[in-house]
Amino acid sequence: MNHKYNYATVSEAINDLRHQGFTVDFNLEENCITCHPEKFKADEFEIVEIYRYEGNTDPADEATVYAIQSKSGLKGILLTGYGIYTDTISTAILDKLRIKK
């Protein structure tokens, strides 16, 4: 997995990843990753980069930015919350994503 930079904010990470070609916005749904209208299985993707952020005063501000790439070359960003606010569906799907070596 690449971890090239330390970004101060989530928006800085997203902006730079977009410049690197991660232009698709992915979302999590039950048992899949979506880019409407398409749906993909988690095992069709690899995690290329991960950036985690914790809010200074509000635990609800915790987030993780994933730069992910499909086996077919589709590159995009998946943004999730984490900690006590992460739902079990998100956790189960994220556990299935592989980290690119």
LUMNU-341938 format. One record per atom (N, C-alpha, C): atom name; residue in one letter; residue number from 1; x, z, y. Coordinates in Angstrom, 2 decimals, decimal comma. Layout:
// residues N
@at->CA aa->a i->NUM x->X z->Z y->Y
...
***
This chain:
// residues 101
@at->N aa->m i->1 x->0,84 z->0,00 y->-1,17
@at->CA aa->m i->1 x->0,00 z->0,00 y->0,00
@at->C aa->m i->1 x->0,89 z->0,00 y->1,23
@at->N aa->n i->2 x->0,52 z->-0,79 y->2,19
@at->CA aa->n i->2 x->1,20 z->-0,80 y->3,48
@at->C aa->n i->2 x->0,62 z->0,28 y->4,35
@at->N aa->h i->3 x->1,46 z->0,96 y->5,05
@at->CA aa->h i->3 x->1,04 z->1,91 y->6,07
@at->C aa->h i->3 x->2,01 z->1,72 y->7,21
@at->N aa->k i->4 x->1,85 z->0,64 y->7,94
@at->CA aa->k i->4 x->2,83 z->0,18 y->8,91
@at->C aa->k i->4 x->2,84 z->0,99 y->10,19
@at->N aa->y i->5 x->1,69 z->1,46 y->10,63
@at->CA aa->y i->5 x->1,58 z->2,02 y->11,97
@at->C aa->y i->5 x->0,84 z->3,35 y->11,93
@at->N aa->n i->6 x->1,03 z->4,11 y->12,98
@at->CA aa->n i->6 x->0,21 z->5,28 y->13,24
@at->C aa->n i->6 x->-0,53 z->5,00 y->14,53
@at->N aa->y i->7 x->-1,82 z->4,82 y->14,44
@at->CA aa->y i->7 x->-2,63 z->4,53 y->15,62
@at->C aa->y i->7 x->-3,23 z->5,82 y->16,15
@at->N aa->a i->8 x->-3,35 z->5,93 y->17,45
@at->CA aa->a i->8 x->-3,90 z->7,13 y->18,07
@at->C aa->a i->8 x->-5,40 z->7,26 y->17,85
@at->N aa->t i->9 x->-6,10 z->6,12 y->17,77
@at->CA aa->t i->9 x->-7,56 z->6,16 y->17,64
@at->C aa->t i->9 x->-8,03 z->5,15 y->16,60
@at->N aa->v i->10 x->-9,26 z->5,34 y->16,16
@at->CA aa->v i->10 x->-9,89 z->4,41 y->15,23
@at->C aa->v i->10 x->-9,99 z->3,03 y->15,86
@at->N aa->s i->11 x->-10,37 z->2,95 y->17,13
@at->CA aa->s i->11 x->-10,52 z->1,64 y->17,78
@at->C aa->s i->11 x->-9,19 z->0,91 y->17,88
@at->N aa->e i->12 x->-8,09 z->1,62 y->18,11
@at->CA aa->e i->12 x->-6,77 z->0,97 y->18,14
@at->C aa->e i->12 x->-6,44 z->0,38 y->16,77
@at->N aa->a i->13 x->-6,70 z->1,13 y->15,72
@at->CA aa->a i->13 x->-6,44 z->0,64 y->14,36
@at->C aa->a i->13 x->-7,26 z->-0,61 y->14,08
@at->N aa->i i->14 x->-8,55 z->-0,56 y->14,39
@at->CA aa->i i->14 x->-9,43 z->-1,70 y->14,14
@at->C aa->i i->14 x->-8,99 z->-2,93 y->14,93
@at->N aa->n i->15 x->-8,67 z->-2,74 y->16,20
@at->CA aa->n i->15 x->-8,24 z->-3,87 y->17,03
@at->C aa->n i->15 x->-6,98 z->-4,52 y->16,47
@at->N aa->d i->16 x->-6,00 z->-3,73 y->16,08
@at->CA aa->d i->16 x->-4,77 z->-4,31 y->15,55
@at->C aa->d i->16 x->-4,99 z->-4,97 y->14,20
@at->N aa->l i->17 x->-5,79 z->-4,35 y->13,34
@at->CA aa->l i->17 x->-6,08 z->-4,97 y->12,04
@at->C aa->l i->17 x->-6,80 z->-6,31 y->12,22
@at->N aa->r i->18 x->-7,67 z->-6,41 y->13,20
@at->CA aa->r i->18 x->-8,33 z->-7,70 y->13,47
@at->C aa->r i->18 x->-7,29 z->-8,76 y->13,85
@at->N aa->h i->19 x->-6,29 z->-8,38 y->14,63
@at->CA aa->h i->19 x->-5,22 z->-9,32 y->14,98
@at->C aa->h i->19 x->-4,39 z->-9,72 y->13,76
@at->N aa->q i->20 x->-4,39 z->-8,89 y->12,73
@at->CA aa->q i->20 x->-3,67 z->-9,18 y->11,49
@at->C aa->q i->20 x->-4,52 z->-9,99 y->10,51
@at->N aa->g i->21 x->-5,73 z->-10,35 y->10,91
@at->CA aa->g i->21 x->-6,58 z->-11,19 y->10,07
@at->C aa->g i->21 x->-7,66 z->-10,46 y->9,30
@at->N aa->f i->22 x->-7,82 z->-9,16 y->9,51
@at->CA aa->f i->22 x->-8,88 z->-8,40 y->8,85
@at->C aa->f i->22 x->-10,13 z->-8,48 y->9,73
@at->N aa->t i->23 x->-10,84 z->-9,60 y->9,65
@at->CA aa->t i->23 x->-11,89 z->-9,91 y->10,61
@at->C aa->t i->23 x->-13,31 z->-9,63 y->10,13
@at->N aa->v i->24 x->-13,50 z->-9,42 y->8,85
@at->CA aa->v i->24 x->-14,84 z->-9,20 y->8,30
@at->C aa->v i->24 x->-15,18 z->-7,71 y->8,38
@at->N aa->d i->25 x->-16,41 z->-7,39 y->8,75
@at->CA aa->d i->25 x->-16,88 z->-6,01 y->8,75
@at->C aa->d i->25 x->-17,61 z->-5,74 y->7,44
@at->N aa->f i->26 x->-17,03 z->-4,86 y->6,63
@at->CA aa->f i->26 x->-17,64 z->-4,51 y->5,35
@at->C aa->f i->26 x->-18,41 z->-3,20 y->5,48
@at->N aa->n i->27 x->-19,42 z->-3,04 y->4,64
@at->CA aa->n i->27 x->-20,22 z->-1,82 y->4,57
@at->C aa->n i->27 x->-20,35 z->-1,41 y->3,11
@at->N aa->l i->28 x->-20,69 z->-0,15 y->2,90
@at->CA aa->l i->28 x->-20,94 z->0,34 y->1,55
@at->C aa->l i->28 x->-22,44 z->0,43 y->1,32
@at->N aa->e i->29 x->-22,85 z->-0,05 y->0,16
@at->CA aa->e i->29 x->-24,22 z->0,14 y->-0,30
@at->C aa->e i->29 x->-24,13 z->0,63 y->-1,72
@at->N aa->e i->30 x->-25,25 z->0,97 y->-2,28
@at->CA aa->e i->30 x->-25,24 z->1,50 y->-3,63
@at->C aa->e i->30 x->-24,54 z->0,56 y->-4,59
@at->N aa->n i->31 x->-23,46 z->1,02 y->-5,17
@at->CA aa->n i->31 x->-22,67 z->0,31 y->-6,19
@at->C aa->n i->31 x->-22,02 z->-0,98 y->-5,72
@at->N aa->c i->32 x->-21,87 z->-1,20 y->-4,41
@at->CA aa->c i->32 x->-21,22 z->-2,43 y->-3,97
@at->C aa->c i->32 x->-20,69 z->-2,32 y->-2,54
@at->N aa->i i->33 x->-19,86 z->-3,30 y->-2,20
@at->CA aa->i i->33 x->-19,37 z->-3,48 y->-0,84
@at->C aa->i i->33 x->-20,07 z->-4,71 y->-0,31
@at->N aa->t i->34 x->-20,58 z->-4,62 y->0,91
@at->CA aa->t i->34 x->-21,35 z->-5,75 y->1,44
@at->C aa->t i->34 x->-20,73 z->-6,32 y->2,70
@at->N aa->c i->35 x->-20,97 z->-7,60 y->2,86
@at->CA aa->c i->35 x->-20,71 z->-8,36 y->4,07
@at->C aa->c i->35 x->-21,91 z->-9,29 y->4,13
@at->N aa->h i->36 x->-22,93 z->-8,85 y->4,81
@at->CA aa->h i->36 x->-24,23 z->-9,52 y->4,72
@at->C aa->h i->36 x->-24,14 z->-11,02 y->4,93
@at->N aa->p i->37 x->-24,78 z->-11,76 y->4,05
@at->CA aa->p i->37 x->-25,68 z->-11,32 y->2,99
@at->C aa->p i->37 x->-24,99 z->-11,10 y->1,64
@at->N aa->e i->38 x->-23,69 z->-11,25 y->1,58
@at->CA aa->e i->38 x->-22,98 z->-11,18 y->0,31
@at->C aa->e i->38 x->-22,75 z->-9,74 y->-0,13
@at->N aa->k i->39 x->-22,71 z->-9,55 y->-1,46
@at->CA aa->k i->39 x->-22,42 z->-8,25 y->-2,05
@at->C aa->k i->39 x->-21,29 z->-8,44 y->-3,06
@at->N aa->f i->40 x->-20,39 z->-7,47 y->-3,10
@at->CA aa->f i->40 x->-19,23 z->-7,54 y->-3,97
@at->C aa->f i->40 x->-19,09 z->-6,22 y->-4,74
@at->N aa->k i->41 x->-18,50 z->-6,30 y->-5,91
@at->CA aa->k i->41 x->-18,16 z->-5,10 y->-6,66
@at->C aa->k i->41 x->-16,84 z->-4,56 y->-6,12
@at->N aa->a i->42 x->-16,68 z->-3,26 y->-6,20
@at->CA aa->a i->42 x->-15,46 z->-2,63 y->-5,67
@at->C aa->a i->42 x->-14,21 z->-3,13 y->-6,36
@at->N aa->d i->43 x->-14,31 z->-3,50 y->-7,63
@at->CA aa->d i->43 x->-13,11 z->-3,96 y->-8,35
@at->C aa->d i->43 x->-12,67 z->-5,37 y->-7,93
@at->N aa->e i->44 x->-13,42 z->-6,00 y->-7,02
@at->CA aa->e i->44 x->-13,03 z->-7,30 y->-6,48
@at->C aa->e i->44 x->-12,11 z->-7,15 y->-5,27
@at->N aa->f i->45 x->-11,81 z->-5,91 y->-4,87
@at->CA aa->f i->45 x->-11,02 z->-5,65 y->-3,67
@at->C aa->f i->45 x->-9,81 z->-4,78 y->-3,95
@at->N aa->e i->46 x->-8,85 z->-4,90 y->-3,05
@at->CA aa->e i->46 x->-7,70 z->-4,01 y->-3,01
@at->C aa->e i->46 x->-7,60 z->-3,41 y->-1,62
@at->N aa->i i->47 x->-7,14 z->-2,16 y->-1,56
@at->CA aa->i i->47 x->-6,86 z->-1,53 y->-0,28
@at->C aa->i i->47 x->-5,47 z->-1,96 y->0,16
@at->N aa->v i->48 x->-5,36 z->-2,53 y->1,34
@at->CA aa->v i->48 x->-4,08 z->-2,98 y->1,87
@at->C aa->v i->48 x->-3,47 z->-1,90 y->2,77
@at->N aa->e i->49 x->-4,29 z->-1,28 y->3,61
@at->CA aa->e i->49 x->-3,84 z->-0,23 y->4,51
@at->C aa->e i->49 x->-4,94 z->0,81 y->4,66
@at->N aa->i i->50 x->-4,54 z->2,07 y->4,90
@at->CA aa->i i->50 x->-5,49 z->3,17 y->5,12
@at->C aa->i i->50 x->-5,03 z->3,97 y->6,33
@at->N aa->y i->51 x->-5,99 z->4,32 y->7,19
@at->CA aa->y i->51 x->-5,71 z->5,19 y->8,34
@at->C aa->y i->51 x->-6,80 z->6,24 y->8,41
@at->N aa->r i->52 x->-6,41 z->7,51 y->8,46
@at->CA aa->r i->52 x->-7,37 z->8,61 y->8,52
@at->C aa->r i->52 x->-7,30 z->9,30 y->9,86
@at->N aa->y i->53 x->-8,47 z->9,72 y->10,33
@at->CA aa->y i->53 x->-8,57 z->10,37 y->11,64
@at->C aa->y i->53 x->-9,46 z->11,60 y->11,54
@at->N aa->e i->54 x->-9,04 z->12,66 y->12,23
@at->CA aa->e i->54 x->-9,83 z->13,88 y->12,31
@at->C aa->e i->54 x->-10,18 z->14,14 y->13,76
@at->N aa->g i->55 x->-11,43 z->14,47 y->14,01
@at->CA aa->g i->55 x->-11,84 z->14,80 y->15,36
@at->C aa->g i->55 x->-11,18 z->16,08 y->15,82
@at->N aa->n i->56 x->-10,84 z->16,16 y->17,10
@at->CA aa->n i->56 x->-10,18 z->17,35 y->17,63
@at->C aa->n i->56 x->-11,07 z->18,58 y->17,59
@at->N aa->t i->57 x->-12,35 z->18,42 y->17,87
@at->CA aa->t i->57 x->-13,24 z->19,57 y->17,93
@at->C aa->t i->57 x->-14,47 z->19,43 y->17,05
@at->N aa->d i->58 x->-14,79 z->18,23 y->16,64
@at->CA aa->d i->58 x->-16,03 z->18,00 y->15,90
@at->C aa->d i->58 x->-15,73 z->17,40 y->14,53
@at->N aa->p i->59 x->-16,01 z->18,14 y->13,44
@at->CA aa->p i->59 x->-15,76 z->17,59 y->12,11
@at->C aa->p i->59 x->-16,51 z->16,30 y->11,82
@at->N aa->a i->60 x->-17,60 z->16,04 y->12,55
@at->CA aa->a i->60 x->-18,36 z->14,80 y->12,35
@at->C aa->a i->60 x->-17,58 z->13,59 y->12,82
@at->N aa->d i->61 x->-16,49 z->13,81 y->13,56
@at->CA aa->d i->61 x->-15,66 z->12,71 y->14,06
@at->C aa->d i->61 x->-14,62 z->12,24 y->13,04
@at->N aa->e i->62 x->-14,61 z->12,82 y->11,85
@at->CA aa->e i->62 x->-13,64 z->12,43 y->10,84
@at->C aa->e i->62 x->-13,99 z->11,04 y->10,32
@at->N aa->a i->63 x->-12,96 z->10,19 y->10,18
@at->CA aa->a i->63 x->-13,19 z->8,81 y->9,72
@at->C aa->a i->63 x->-11,96 z->8,28 y->9,00
@at->N aa->t i->64 x->-12,20 z->7,28 y->8,17
@at->CA aa->t i->64 x->-11,11 z->6,56 y->7,50
@at->C aa->t i->64 x->-11,33 z->5,07 y->7,73
@at->N aa->v i->65 x->-10,27 z->4,39 y->8,12
@at->CA aa->v i->65 x->-10,29 z->2,94 y->8,32
@at->C aa->v i->65 x->-9,53 z->2,32 y->7,15
@at->N aa->y i->66 x->-10,22 z->1,47 y->6,39
@at->CA aa->y i->66 x->-9,60 z->0,76 y->5,26
@at->C aa->y i->66 x->-9,46 z->-0,71 y->5,61
@at->N aa->a i->67 x->-8,26 z->-1,25 y->5,49
@at->CA aa->a i->67 x->-8,05 z->-2,70 y->5,55
@at->C aa->a i->67 x->-8,08 z->-3,15 y->4,10
@at->N aa->i i->68 x->-9,08 z->-3,96 y->3,74
@at->CA aa->i i->68 x->-9,24 z->-4,37 y->2,35
@at->C aa->i i->68 x->-9,23 z->-5,88 y->2,23
@at->N aa->q i->69 x->-8,86 z->-6,35 y->1,03
@at->CA aa->q i->69 x->-8,79 z->-7,79 y->0,77
@at->C aa->q i->69 x->-9,37 z->-8,07 y->-0,61
@at->N aa->s i->70 x->-10,22 z->-9,11 y->-0,68
@at->CA aa->s i->70 x->-10,82 z->-9,50 y->-1,95
@at->C aa->s i->70 x->-9,84 z->-10,35 y->-2,75
@at->N aa->k i->71 x->-10,12 z->-10,49 y->-4,01
@at->CA aa->k i->71 x->-9,30 z->-11,35 y->-4,87
@at->C aa->k i->71 x->-9,30 z->-12,79 y->-4,39
@at->N aa->s i->72 x->-10,38 z->-13,19 y->-3,69
@at->CA aa->s i->72 x->-10,47 z->-14,56 y->-3,18
@at->C aa->s i->72 x->-9,80 z->-14,73 y->-1,81
@at->N aa->g i->73 x->-9,27 z->-13,63 y->-1,25
@at->CA aa->g i->73 x->-8,56 z->-13,72 y->0,02
@at->C aa->g i->73 x->-9,35 z->-13,28 y->1,23
@at->N aa->l i->74 x->-10,60 z->-12,86 y->1,06
@at->CA aa->l i->74 x->-11,43 z->-12,39 y->2,16
@at->C aa->l i->74 x->-10,88 z->-11,05 y->2,65
@at->N aa->k i->75 x->-10,54 z->-10,97 y->3,96
@at->CA aa->k i->75 x->-9,92 z->-9,78 y->4,52
@at->C aa->k i->75 x->-10,83 z->-9,15 y->5,56
@at->N aa->g i->76 x->-10,98 z->-7,82 y->5,47
@at->CA aa->g i->76 x->-11,82 z->-7,16 y->6,44
@at->C aa->g i->76 x->-11,57 z->-5,67 y->6,51
@at->N aa->i i->77 x->-12,45 z->-5,00 y->7,25
@at->CA aa->i i->77 x->-12,32 z->-3,58 y->7,53
@at->C aa->i i->77 x->-13,54 z->-2,85 y->7,00
@at->N aa->l i->78 x->-13,28 z->-1,71 y->6,37
@at->CA aa->l i->78 x->-14,33 z->-0,82 y->5,90
@at->C aa->l i->78 x->-14,09 z->0,52 y->6,59
@at->N aa->l i->79 x->-15,05 z->1,00 y->7,35
@at->CA aa->l i->79 x->-14,94 z->2,25 y->8,08
@at->C aa->l i->79 x->-15,89 z->3,26 y->7,47
@at->N aa->t i->80 x->-15,34 z->4,42 y->7,08
@at->CA aa->t i->80 x->-16,18 z->5,46 y->6,48
@at->C aa->t i->80 x->-15,88 z->6,81 y->7,09
@at->N aa->g i->81 x->-16,86 z->7,70 y->6,99
@at->CA aa->g i->81 x->-16,62 z->9,10 y->7,32
@at->C aa->g i->81 x->-16,03 z->9,76 y->6,09
@at->N aa->y i->82 x->-15,47 z->10,94 y->6,25
@at->CA aa->y i->82 x->-14,99 z->11,66 y->5,07
@at->C aa->y i->82 x->-15,14 z->13,15 y->5,29
@at->N aa->g i->83 x->-14,73 z->13,90 y->4,31
@at->CA aa->g i->83 x->-14,91 z->15,34 y->4,37
@at->C aa->g i->83 x->-16,28 z->15,69 y->3,85
@at->N aa->i i->84 x->-16,86 z->16,73 y->4,43
@at->CA aa->i i->84 x->-18,14 z->17,21 y->3,92
@at->C aa->i i->84 x->-19,28 z->16,25 y->4,17
@at->N aa->y i->85 x->-19,07 z->15,24 y->5,02
@at->CA aa->y i->85 x->-20,13 z->14,31 y->5,38
@at->C aa->y i->85 x->-20,14 z->13,03 y->4,54
@at->N aa->t i->86 x->-19,19 z->12,85 y->3,67
@at->CA aa->t i->86 x->-19,13 z->11,65 y->2,85
@at->C aa->t i->86 x->-20,17 z->11,76 y->1,74
@at->N aa->d i->87 x->-20,98 z->10,71 y->1,60
@at->CA aa->d i->87 x->-21,99 z->10,77 y->0,54
@at->C aa->d i->87 x->-21,37 z->10,39 y->-0,80
@at->N aa->t i->88 x->-22,06 z->10,74 y->-1,87
@at->CA aa->t i->88 x->-21,51 z->10,53 y->-3,22
@at->C aa->t i->88 x->-21,42 z->9,06 y->-3,58
@at->N aa->i i->89 x->-22,30 z->8,21 y->-3,06
@at->CA aa->i i->89 x->-22,22 z->6,78 y->-3,33
@at->C aa->i i->89 x->-20,93 z->6,21 y->-2,75
@at->N aa->s i->90 x->-20,62 z->6,56 y->-1,50
@at->CA aa->s i->90 x->-19,40 z->6,08 y->-0,86
@at->C aa->s i->90 x->-18,18 z->6,53 y->-1,64
@at->N aa->t i->91 x->-18,16 z->7,77 y->-2,03
@at->CA aa->t i->91 x->-17,01 z->8,30 y->-2,77
@at->C aa->t i->91 x->-16,83 z->7,58 y->-4,09
@at->N aa->a i->92 x->-17,90 z->7,34 y->-4,81
@at->CA aa->a i->92 x->-17,81 z->6,67 y->-6,10
@at->C aa->a i->92 x->-17,28 z->5,25 y->-5,96
@at->N aa->i i->93 x->-17,72 z->4,53 y->-4,96
@at->CA aa->i i->93 x->-17,24 z->3,16 y->-4,75
@at->C aa->i i->93 x->-15,80 z->3,16 y->-4,28
@at->N aa->l i->94 x->-15,46 z->4,04 y->-3,36
@at->CA aa->l i->94 x->-14,08 z->4,10 y->-2,86
@at->C aa->l i->94 x->-13,11 z->4,45 y->-3,98
@at->N aa->d i->95 x->-13,54 z->5,27 y->-4,92
@at->CA aa->d i->95 x->-12,69 z->5,61 y->-6,07
@at->C aa->d i->95 x->-12,37 z->4,38 y->-6,92
@at->N aa->k i->96 x->-13,24 z->3,38 y->-6,88
@at->CA aa->k i->96 x->-13,03 z->2,17 y->-7,68
@at->C aa->k i->96 x->-12,10 z->1,16 y->-7,01
@at->N aa->l i->97 x->-11,93 z->1,28 y->-5,69
@at->CA aa->l i->97 x->-11,00 z->0,37 y->-4,99
@at->C aa->l i->97 x->-9,58 z->0,67 y->-5,44
@at->N aa->r i->98 x->-8,80 z->-0,37 y->-5,62
@at->CA aa->r i->98 x->-7,41 z->-0,19 y->-6,01
@at->C aa->r i->98 x->-6,54 z->-0,26 y->-4,77
@at->N aa->i i->99 x->-5,43 z->0,45 y->-4,83
@at->CA aa->i i->99 x->-4,45 z->0,38 y->-3,74
@at->C aa->i i->99 x->-3,44 z->-0,69 y->-4,08
@at->N aa->k i->100 x->-3,23 z->-1,62 y->-3,15
@at->CA aa->k i->100 x->-2,28 z->-2,71 y->-3,34
@at->C aa->k i->100 x->-0,87 z->-2,15 y->-3,34
@at->N aa->k i->101 x->-0,09 z->-2,56 y->-4,33
@at->CA aa->k i->101 x->1,29 z->-2,05 y->-4,45
@at->C aa->k i->101 x->2,28 z->-3,07 y->-4,00
***
